[in-house]
Structure formats: structure tokens, C-alpha cells
Amino acid sequence: MALRIIFCGTPAFALPSFRLLLAEPDFKIEAVLTQPDRPRGRGQEVSASPVKDAAVDAGIAVYQPEKIKAEPVAEFFRQVAPVAVVIIAYGQIIPKSLLAVPVLGWINLHASLLPKYRGAAPINWAIVNGERRTGVTTMQVEAGLDTGPILMKCETEIGPNEAAPQLAARLAEAGAPLVAETLRRLSRGEIRAELQDDSLATHAPILRKQDGRIDWSLPAQAIYNRIRGLQPWPGAFSTFRGKNCQIWGKPAREVRVAVPPGSLVPAADARRGDLVVACGDGTALGIELVQVEGRKRISAREFASGARLGPGEHFG
């Protein structure tokens, strides 16, 4: 008999798991919970979540409560009576009253190797902090934030030039079979949940706009980690002549500088094709692209030429 599931999720990160569970004959997704349609994107047009679109295409019933703590939601769960609930980046804290409904509990896929990087943005902060390895974890949801017992894990390396969107896509794909195997083993009584060691926990708070501001006193590698980790939002940015500008670049490892951090070094002086910015510890960041607020993204050469850089020019 197929395992009856309610699937809770909102962003594209949840889609590989949803599609795999939908395709496997030993699972039956009875319904999908996802966030209400909201304004999205640059135009702020009201649109459905990626999970809702996929569920509608598959003919699965979709429920979009504004607040999951509301009594109609509890009645919905009692009526469906799922054996398990799979929850992936749903976007709301689950009340205790709902946690007790499914026999196998609520199974969450989290994009880190718990207990490291509990919170809303584990992929981003792992890259920003220079981690070389990460992974995905399935866990049983409890009242705390990502504190529940660990069920299964899958590890992977973080590529030296990998940005958050690319890593998120890889982890989403890696998580799908992990979710399926976790459910199968739970249903057979083959998993012994492992309590998390809270002393090893680190946190990955929700991203804020100011997290993207570049501190040029940091070494170039640390700044590059921030550029990779904070894509697509808020991005890594600084100021130039009083205006914010988003910056993309890589460490210029062959260049050593002896000017204040944030100083711009023209390409001819830096012996390379990019504009170079002085960073901490004598390191330098080779700028590849710049986008000044209100303008389009341009190459570093176009930026340097258009700005007509003079002596002492700097970011920040």
C-alpha cells in the first residue's frame, strides 16, 4: 500500500523531492500545502509558488492557508489523516497540534549538515563563511527551529567557484532520493533518529540587505565568498561616488597591493584585463562586472572607461 503523504513546500528547492515522490508508486501525495500567491520578481506581479504550479500540473489538490496555525488547517489535516508529512522550505513554523497528526511525523529536508547552519539561509551562509563541504539532512520536525532528531544525511563538496544558486540546485537534486529513502526506512522501522548536539550548532539567519555590503578590509577570498554566497539577493555591493553598486569578481592571486583597502587600481597598473580593488592583507579582487544603481550591468573595463578613474578613487 502506498504511503499517504501531505507535501508542504514553496520554492523551487522543493521541486525535485515533490516530483520524485509523485513518480514513485510506493508514495501517494494526497495534498500540497504551499504559501499563498504573492507579489514576486522585479515587477511584483502576484504569482503562484513553484510548488503550487507543479502540483496543479500534476492534478494534486492545493491548500494555501495564510496562517498554518488556524483551526481550519487542523481540520484539514484530521480529514486527510496522512501517514507522513514532508516539509521543505514551506515558510511557516508548524504548531505542536499539527506535529502530532501523522504517525511517522513531519519529515524535513534541510540544506546543511545539521546541527550546523540551522535557519533560513544555510546555503548562503555556508558559502559566505568559506565552508568546503556541506550537504542535506532529513530530520523529524519538532517545536524548535531545525532542532529535531536527525534521520539521514548526504554530504558534498562546495566548488571553489560555486555560487549559491548552483549549490542550491545540486542540493535540491541530492535531497530528493534522501527524502524518499528516509520515508521508506521510517515506514519499515529501520531508522534510529539521532539527537542533535546543540553545542555544535551554528546559525544561518534570514538574509538582510545590509549583509551584502562589502568590507574591503577583509582578504579578497572572504569578499569573493560573499559575492558567491549572496547571489542572487542581496548580492555583494559597495559605494562609488556616493552611489551603491553591485560587484562581481574573483581574487587576483598574482597581484599584491600596498594601498588602502577599497582603492581602485587601473588595469594597466594591475597587469591584467580587469579593474582591481585593494583588499585586506595586501590581497586584491579582480572586478569583472559592475552595476551602479539605476544602470545596467557592465564589464569592469566599461566601468573604468566610463568613470574616467582618477588617482585615489575607491569603493566604499
N, C-alpha and C positions, 0 to 999 in steps of 0.2 A: 504494500500500500504506500502511495506517495506521501511524503512528509508535508503536511499542510503549513504554509508559511504566510505571514504578512511581511511585506518588504517595505522598509522605511528608508528613504533616501531622497536627495535633492540634486546635487551637482553631477557633472559628467564622471567624476571619480567613481560613483556608484554603479555606472552602467555596465562594465564588464561582469560584475557579480550578478546583477539583475538578469542579464542576458544568458549567463551560464545556468543559473538556477531555473530559468524559464525553459531552457533547452533540455535539461536533464530529466528523464522520466521518473526518477525517484523523488522529485520535488514538485509541489503544486503551489504556485503563488496565488493565494485566494484574493488578495487585495494589495494595493500600494498606497502608502501614506507619503505625501510629499508636501513641501511648503506651498502656500497659496501663490497664484500667479502674481508677479511683482514687476515693477519697472526694472529693466535690465539694460546694460550696454550704454554706449555713449548717448544714444538717442532717448534713453529712459522710456522705451516703449514697454507696455505691460506684456509679459510673455510667460509661458509655462516653463517649468523647470525641465532640464534634460530627462530626468527620470519620469516625469509625467508624460512627456512626448513619447518616450519608449513604451510606457505602459498602455497608453491609448492605442498606439500602433499594434500592440500585441493583444488588444481586446481585454485587458485586465482592468477591473474596477479601480478607480482612483478616488481617494478621500483626501481633502485638503483643509484640515481644521486650522483655524487661525491660532488656537491655543490647544495643545495636546492635553492639557490638564482639565479641559472642560468635560462635564458629565456626559454629553453625547458621544464623546470619544470612548469613554469607558464602556458605554452600552454597545458601541460598535465592536469593540474587542470581545465583549462577552458573547455577542451574537456569532461572530466569526469563529471564536474559540480556536485560535491557531496553536499548533504544537510548538512552534518556534517563531520568533520574530527576528529578522535580520535587519540591522540598522547600520547604515553607512552614511555619515555626513548628513544626517537629517536636518539638524539645525535647531533643535529644541531639547531641553532637559526632560527626561522621562520621569513622571511621578511614580512613587512607590506602588501606588494602587495598580498601575498597569504592568509593572515589572513582574508581579506575581501571577499574571494571567497565563502565559504559555508554560507548558510542562517543562520544556527544555530551556526556557528563559529567553532573554534578549541577547543575541549574538552580534557583537560589534566588530567591524573591521577598522582598525586604527593604523594610520600610516607612519608608524615608528616602531622601534623595538622597545616596547614598554618594559620598565616604567620610565624610560627616557622619553622626553618630549610629549608629555601629556598636554592636551589643549587643542586649540582650534587650528593652529598652523604648524604642524610638526614637520612637514616637508620643507617649508620655507626656512624655519629656524635651524634645522639640521644643516642646510647648505650655508646659511649665514655664519654659523658657528664653526664651519670648516670640518664637519664630520666627513669621514671617508667611507663609512658604512651606515646603512640604515635598513629598513625593511618594513614588513607589515605584521600586525599581530591580531589574532582573533581573541576576544575576551568576552566574559559574561558581564553584562551591564549591571551596575548597582547604583546606589544613590550618589556616590562621589563622581567627580569629573575624571573619567578614564582610569579609575582606581580598581576596577573589578578584576577578578581572577583571570589569569592568562590561560588560554586554551591551546593555541598553536602559533608558531612564528615562521617567517620566511625572511632570510637575510639577502642583501645585495650590496654591491659596492656603489658608491656615488661617483660618477665620472668626473674627472678633474675639470671639465668644461661644461658639465651638465647643469642646465638651469631648472628652476622649479617646475615649469610646465612639462618638460621632458621627463623628469623624475616622477612626477605625479602620474603621468600616463603609464610608465613602466610599473609603478607600484599598484596601480589600479588593475592592470592585467595580471600581475603576480598574486593579487589578493583574491581574485575570483575563484581559482581552484582551491585556495586555502579555506575560503568560506564553505565551499561545497564539502570538502573533506572534513572540516570541523563538524558540520551538521551530521554527516554520516556517522562519524565516530561517536558523537554525543548520543545519537539515537541508539547506538549499539552498546553504550556504556563503556566505551574504550578510552575515554579521556579523563584524566585526573587533573582538575583545574589547579593551577599554581598561583598561590597568593603573591601579589606584588610586594617587593621590598621598597617601602616608602622612602627609606634612606637613600636610595639610588635614583629617586625621581628627579626629573628636570621638567621645565615647563615651556610650553610653546604658545604664548598668548596670541589672541587675535591681532592681526596686523593693523597698524595705525599709519596714517600719512607720514608722521614725523620719523617713523622707523627707516624711511628711505633716505634721509638726509645724510650725506657723506661726511665723515670726519677724516679730513685729509692727513691728520697726524698719525693715522693707522698705517701699517705697512700695506703695500699695494695688493698683496694676496688677500688680506682681510677685506679690502674695499671690493676686490673682484668677487669674493664670496657674497658680499651684499648685493652686488649687481646681479649675480646669478640667482640668488635666493629670493629676491623681492620682485621677480617678474611673475605676472605682468603688472601687478599692482602691489605696493605704490611705486615700484621702480626705485632706482638709485638716482638721487638728484643733488644738485648743488645750486649756487647762485653765481651769476656772471653779470657784472654791471647792473646789479640790483634786480635782476630777473631770475626766476627759477629755471633751471634747465636739466632735463633728464640726460643721463650719461651712460654710454655703453663702452666697454673697453676691457683690456687684459693687461696683466703685469708686463712691463717692458724689462725683461730679466737681464738684458745686455746693457741696460742703461743705469748708471749711478748718478745721483744728483746731489748738489750741495747748496740748494736754495730752499727757502721756507716751504713747508707743505702747502699745497694748493697752487703753487706757482706754475704758470704755463710755460713750457719750453718749446719754441718753434721747431718744426720738423727738421729743418736744416741743421739746427744745433744738436738735435737728438739722434741724428744719423739713421732715421727711419721715416717711413711714409706717414705715420700718424702724428697727431699732436700728443705731446707727453705732459703729464702733470706730476709734479713732485709729491711724494707721499712720505710717510714716516720711515725712519731708519735708513734714509738715503735711497729708498726704492722709488720707482716711478710707475705710473699707469699709462699705458698707451691708449689714447682715446680713439675709438673707431667711429662712433656716431654721437651726435648731439641733437637734442630737440629743445630749443628755447620755447618757453611758454607762449602759446598763441601762434607758433610757427610749425612747419613740417620738420620731420626728422631729416638731417643731412649728414654727410660724411664729415670727419674731423677736418679734412683739407678744405672743404667748402666753408666750414665754420671759421677756420683760421683766416681764410682769404677774405670772407665777408666782414669779419670783425676787425680786420686790419690791426692785428695784435701789436701792442707796443711794449716797451720794457716794463717789467714789473706787473704785468697782467696776471690775474689769478682767479681761481674758482673759490667760492666760499667767502 
